[in-house]
Structure formats: structure tokens, C-alpha cells
Amino acid sequence: MNAKDFLQQYGVEEADRVAAKAGTSHAYFLQLVAQTRRPSAELARRLVEASGGRLDFVCLLQTTKKPPKRRANMSIPKPNHSTEVTL
């Protein structure tokens, strides 16, 4: 079972308990639900163990969504405040 199905079937309190027992946060578990993060193999193993085998190791390591692209460091041009007046 993947994280999204786990949350839907067992609810927020159980998901929080499993996340805490595995050594991660509720926020991180929700990123797994949204498939915007992929856990390390070690964390996936701990989540499977903490869930009593209800979470599936392979499902946790698969993502279908790509993480959002980071914005490039864009600099805003400085305004030209010249006092020269052209007529």
C-alpha cells in the first residue's frame, strides 16, 4: 500500500503514529502522500516496519509526480534614476 492509500484507509492519527515511530514528521509523510518526495531506502524500510507491513516498500520508493522545479536566481534590474533630461 502506498502512503496516500494508507492515509485514506487508516486516517491522520495512524499516519502520524507511523511517521513518528519511523522517525519522520507528519509534514514529510504528507509529501510522500502527494508524491513530491521520495524517502531513502532506510526510511522506507522504517515506515514499512512502523506500519506493521501495511505500507509497501516498493510503493514508497516510486513516485509518479516530478518535484516542483526550483526557480532560477533571477535578479531584478535596478531602475535608472538619472537626473539628465532630454528634450
N, C-alpha and C positions, 0 to 999 in steps of 0.2 A: 504494500500500500504506500502511496506517496504522501507527502506532507499535507497537501490540500484535502485529499480524501480522509486522512486521519483527523484533521481539524473538523471537517464536516460531520464525521461519524461520532467522534468522542468528545468534541467541544473544546472550548478555550481552556478550561481549568485543567483538563487532562493533558492538553498540548503544553501548557505551562509547566506542569509537573514533569513531563518527559524532558522538556528543554532544560529545566533546572537540574534534573538528575544527570543529564548528559553533559552538563557544564556549559550551557549556552543560554542565550536570553530569549525572551518572548519575541522581541523585535527581529532577531535573527531567524527564529522559526517562521515568522510571518514572511520573511524574504524567501525562505525555502518554499513556502506555500505559493507565493507569487512567482516562483521560479526565476527570480532575479539574482539569486545567489546559489552557488553550489558548494556543499560542505566538503571539507577534506575527507579523505577515506577514513581517517581516525574518528572524526566527529560523526560521520555517517554510521560507523560501527557502534559508537556510544549511543546514538539515537535509537538504533535498532535494539540494542540491549536494554536501554531505559524504557522502551515501549513494550518490552516483553515479546519482541518479534513481530509486532503488528506493523511497524514501519519496515519497508523493504529496502535493503542496502542498495541495490541497483537502481531502483526508482529514485532514491535520494540523490544519486550521483548524476542522473540525467536531467537536463534542462531543455525546454523547448523554446524558451524566450531568450533573446540576447539581452545582456545588461544594457542599460541606457548608455549612450556614448557620452563621454566627458566633453565638455565644451573646451574649445581651444582657448588659450590665454589670449584674449582679444584686448588690445589696448584702444582706448578711445582717443582720437586725435584731439590735441589741445587747440582751443579756439585761438584764432589770430586776432589779437586785440591791438592792432596797430593804430596809432593816432593820426596817421597820414590820410588826408582826404584828397581824393582825386576828383576833379571837375571836368 
